[in-house]
């Protein structure tokens, strides 16, 4: 039987994608409808997937909701893991380690270099005993998302020369680099103007395939720019509002017109179609499970 981290579900999903030349979606969800939508899409497409939450969801619903999500994910007919995104507070990481997560993203970007290393390593060391793998951010990305506060600090690009040393010192399994990507809407010119692709290429070269890269800052982002990131080492691609548009539109148009049961069923269907499109048309993960 494989030992940690190879026996971890997130590790398996991401490394299989790396070896197979495709990407896997990390889909941020907030409720049971989101959980079910990702599972439905993954099973239809025969694609691996990651269901991920912000600490907001963990606090709002409680650890029992994470347990529910993990149970239905494991009951799926394709590989799906449960991930916690952006653990900014050490107390959130402490709580996450007691929950049914396969992996957590430890965000020490508010600290200086040594503080980030200390925070991430402290979580990695404890996560090993729980069988949980860890993603970390090196540098700092601007902006905020639903459930993720906007931190009033300037962005800091990831230093390619520091990337390998950071991974070695922390033991982190996956890395989210900062190279001009931002959380939430991009400034004028979009990712096409603000991404520093030469920096991303150097980060990927410094780490090689042993440490897969994670793309944050995908709203809004064209399909082509996602492919540009994939070609430069991005294996896990986070998605949030982009795949929820159909879900929100259906609810807005029908919340006073149909029964709640119908509303939920059809809203999940609309949500899942947004997830499916990326699996089939962009990530190339369909048929890989």
C-alpha positions in Angstrom: 0.0 0.0 0.0 1.3 3.4 -0.9 2.6 5.6 1.9 1.9 9.3 2.5 1.7 11.5 0.5 1.2 9.1 -2.4 -1.9 7.6 -0.6 -3.6 11.0 -0.4 -6.5 11.5 -2.7 -5.6 15.1 -3.7 -1.9 14.1 -4.3 -3.1 11.3 -6.6 -5.5 13.5 -8.5 -3.0 16.3 -9.1 0.0 14.1 -9.9 -2.1 11.9 -12.3 -3.1 15.1 -14.1 0.5 16.2 -14.3 1.6 12.9 -15.7 -1.4 12.8 -18.1 -0.9 16.3 -19.5 -4.2 17.8 -18.4 -5.4 20.0 -15.5 -7.9 19.3 -12.7 -10.4 21.9 -11.5 -10.5 23.1 -7.9 -14.1 24.2 -7.7 -14.9 26.5 -4.8 -18.4 25.8 -3.5 -20.5 27.1 -0.6 -23.4 24.8 -0.1 -24.8 21.3 -0.8 -25.9 22.3 -4.3 -22.3 23.2 -5.2 -21.0 19.9 -3.8 -23.6 17.9 -5.8 -23.0 20.0 -9.0 -19.3 19.2 -9.1 -19.9 15.5 -8.4 -22.6 15.3 -11.1 -20.4 17.0 -13.6 -17.4 14.8 -12.8 -19.3 11.6 -13.1 -20.9 12.7 -16.4 -17.5 13.7 -17.8 -15.6 10.8 -16.2 -13.3 13.4 -14.8 -11.4 13.8 -11.6 -12.2 16.9 -9.6 -11.5 18.8 -6.4 -14.3 20.3 -4.3 -13.0 23.2 -2.2 -14.2 25.5 0.5 -13.1 28.7 2.0 -12.8 28.9 5.8 -16.1 30.9 5.7 -17.9 27.7 4.7 -16.2 25.7 7.4 -17.4 28.2 10.0 -20.9 28.8 8.6 -21.8 25.2 8.1 -19.5 23.6 10.6 -17.3 20.5 10.4 -20.3 18.2 10.0 -20.9 19.7 6.5 -17.3 19.0 5.5 -17.9 15.4 6.7 -21.0 15.2 4.5 -19.1 16.6 1.5 -16.3 14.1 2.0 -18.7 11.2 2.3 -20.6 12.0 -0.9 -17.3 12.7 -2.7 -15.9 9.3 -1.8 -19.1 7.6 -2.8 -18.7 9.1 -6.3 -17.7 6.8 -9.2 -14.7 9.0 -10.1 -11.9 10.4 -7.9 -12.9 13.6 -6.1 -11.1 15.2 -3.2 -12.1 17.7 -0.5 -9.9 20.8 -0.1 -9.8 23.9 2.1 -8.7 27.0 0.3 -6.8 30.0 1.8 -6.2 29.2 5.5 -5.2 32.7 6.4 -5.5 32.2 10.2 -3.6 29.6 12.1 -6.8 28.9 14.0 -8.5 27.9 10.8 -5.6 25.5 10.0 -5.9 24.0 13.4 -9.6 23.4 12.9 -9.1 22.1 9.3 -6.7 19.5 10.5 -9.5 18.0 12.6 -11.9 17.9 9.7 -12.4 15.5 6.8 -10.2 17.3 4.3 -7.9 15.6 1.9 -5.8 18.8 1.5 -5.6 22.3 2.7 -4.1 25.5 1.3 -2.1 27.3 3.9 -1.9 31.0 3.0 1.0 32.7 4.8 1.2 35.5 2.3 0.5 38.1 5.0 3.7 37.2 6.7 7.3 38.0 5.7 9.4 35.2 4.2 10.5 33.6 7.4 7.0 33.9 9.0 5.5 32.3 5.9 7.9 29.4 6.1 7.3 28.9 9.8 3.5 29.0 9.5 3.4 26.6 6.5 5.9 24.2 8.0 4.0 24.0 11.3 0.9 22.9 9.4 2.7 20.5 7.1 4.3 18.7 10.0 1.0 18.2 11.7 -0.9 17.4 8.5 1.3 14.4 7.8 0.0 12.7 10.9 -3.6 13.2 9.5 -2.7 12.1 6.0 -3.6 15.6 4.7 -1.5 17.2 1.9 -0.8 20.9 1.8 -0.8 23.7 -0.8 0.9 27.0 0.0 1.2 30.5 -1.6 4.6 32.0 -2.1 4.5 35.7 -2.7 1.2 37.5 -2.4 -1.7 38.0 -4.8 -3.9 41.1 -4.6 -7.7 41.1 -4.5 -10.5 39.2 -2.7 -13.1 36.6 -3.4 -16.4 35.4 -1.9 -15.4 34.3 1.5 -11.8 35.6 1.1 -11.1 39.0 2.6 -9.3 41.7 0.6 -6.0 42.2 2.4 -4.7 45.8 2.2 -1.2 44.8 1.2 0.6 45.2 -2.1 1.1 42.1 -4.3 4.5 40.4 -4.1 5.6 38.3 -7.0 7.1 34.9 -6.3 10.9 34.9 -6.6 11.8 31.9 -8.8 15.2 31.6 -7.0 13.4 31.2 -3.7 10.7 28.7 -4.8 12.7 25.5 -4.5 14.1 26.6 -1.1 10.6 27.4 0.2 9.3 24.0 -0.9 12.3 22.2 0.7 12.1 24.1 4.0 8.3 23.8 4.4 7.7 20.3 2.9 4.7 21.7 1.0 3.2 19.5 -1.8 1.7 22.1 -4.2 2.6 25.7 -4.8 0.4 28.7 -5.8 2.7 31.3 -7.3 2.1 35.0 -7.6 3.1 36.3 -11.1 0.5 39.0 -11.8 -2.6 36.9 -11.1 -5.1 38.5 -8.8 -8.2 37.3 -6.8 -11.4 38.8 -8.1 -11.7 41.0 -11.2 -8.5 42.0 -13.0 -7.6 45.6 -13.7 -7.9 47.0 -17.2 -6.1 44.8 -19.7 -6.9 41.6 -17.8 -4.6 38.7 -17.3 -3.3 39.2 -20.9 -1.6 42.4 -19.7 -0.8 41.7 -16.1 0.5 38.1 -16.1 4.4 37.9 -16.1 4.7 34.7 -18.1 8.5 34.9 -18.0 8.4 34.7 -14.2 5.9 31.8 -14.3 8.2 29.9 -16.7 11.2 30.4 -14.3 9.2 29.3 -11.3 8.1 26.1 -13.2 11.7 25.5 -14.3 12.9 25.9 -10.7 10.5 23.4 -9.3 10.2 20.9 -12.1 7.4 18.4 -12.0 7.9 17.3 -8.4 5.9 20.3 -7.1 2.8 20.9 -9.2 1.6 24.5 -9.6 -1.8 25.9 -8.7 -3.5 28.7 -10.6 -5.3 31.2 -8.5 -7.0 34.3 -9.9 -9.2 33.0 -12.7 -12.1 35.5 -12.6 -12.6 36.5 -15.3 -10.1 34.6 -17.3 -10.4 33.4 -20.9 -10.1 29.8 -21.9 -7.0 30.6 -23.8 -5.3 32.2 -20.8 -6.1 29.1 -18.7 -4.4 27.0 -21.5 -1.4 29.4 -21.4 -1.1 28.7 -17.6 -1.4 25.0 -18.2 1.4 25.0 -20.7 3.6 26.6 -18.0 3.1 24.1 -15.2 -0.4 24.9 -13.9 -1.9 21.5 -13.0 -4.7 22.5 -10.5 -6.9 25.4 -11.7 -9.1 27.1 -9.2 -12.6 28.1 -10.3 -15.3 30.0 -8.4 -17.7 32.5 -9.9 -17.0 31.5 -13.5 -18.9 28.1 -13.2 -21.7 29.5 -11.0 -23.2 32.0 -13.4 -25.8 29.6 -14.8 -26.7 28.6 -11.2 -27.3 32.2 -10.1 -29.2 33.1 -13.3 -31.6 30.1 -12.9 -32.3 30.9 -9.2 -32.8 34.6 -10.0 -35.3 33.9 -12.7 -37.2 31.1 -11.0 -37.1 31.4 -7.2 -40.7 32.7 -7.1 -42.0 30.5 -9.9 -41.3 26.9 -9.0 -41.3 24.7 -5.9 -38.2 24.6 -3.8 -37.5 21.0 -4.7 -37.6 21.8 -8.5 -35.5 24.9 -7.9 -32.8 22.9 -6.2 -32.7 20.2 -8.8 -32.6 22.5 -11.8 -30.2 24.9 -10.2 -27.8 22.0 -9.6 -28.2 21.0 -13.2 -27.3 24.6 -14.3 -24.4 24.7 -12.0 -23.0 21.4 -13.2 -23.1 22.5 -16.9 -20.6 25.3 -16.1 -18.3 22.8 -14.4 -18.7 20.3 -17.3 -17.7 22.9 -19.9 -14.3 23.4 -18.4 -13.7 19.7 -17.9 -14.4 19.0 -21.6 -13.3 22.2 -23.4 -10.4 23.6 -21.4 -8.9 21.3 -18.8 -9.0 18.2 -21.0 -9.8 16.1 -17.9 -12.9 14.5 -19.3 -12.5 10.8 -19.8 -9.4 10.7 -17.5 -11.0 9.1 -14.5 
